[in-house]
Amino acid sequence: MDKEGTKEKFGDYLIDISKYVITAVLITLFFNDISSSKVLTYIIGALVAILTLIWGLFYFKKKK
């Protein structure tokens, strides 16, 4: 596999992680009563998801 293909696969992987983090945060908050740190959980989950999404999009090859 060439270097560009590897970068695209890694980008896909990071985007998938971003989706899994969002899903995990939503499911955790839905099933658990986390009243004291609910906002903090949303903020940390959103930051991790956004950062991995941006990092994953960075690795996609720009097509002309």
N, C-alpha and C positions, 0 to 999 in steps of 0.2 A: 504494500500500500504506500502511496506517495505521501509526502509531507502535508500537502494541502488536504488530502482525504482524511488524514489523521486529525488535523485541526478541526475539520467539519464534524467528525465523529465526537470529538471532545466537546465541541460547541453544543451538539445535540444532547450529550450527556449532562452538561451543565443546565441546559434549559429544562430537561426532565427533572433534575434535582430541584429546580425552582418550583415546578408544578407540584412535586411531592411535598415540599416544605409548606406551601400554601394549603394543600389538602390536609396535612398533618395538623397544622395549627387550627384549621376550621373544625376538624373532627375532635381534637382534644378539647377545644373550647365548647363544643356542642355537648359532649358527654360528661365533662367534668365541671364542677361548680368552682371556678377560679375567680372569686369576686375581688380579691385584693390585688391581684396582679394581672387582671384581664387586659388592661390597656398596654402594659409592658409586654405581655405575650404577643399581642397584635403588632406592636411596634418592632420587636425583635424578629418575629416571623416575616413581616413585610420587608424589613431591611435585608434579611438573608435571601429572601426570594428575589428581590430587585437586584441585589448585587450578583447573584448567580445568573440571573437572566441577562444582565448587561455583559458579564464575563463570557457567557455562552454565545451571545450575539457577536461579540468581538472576534470570536474564532471562526465565524462563517466567512467563506470566501466571497468577496464582492464580485458579482457577475456583471459583465458589461453587455 
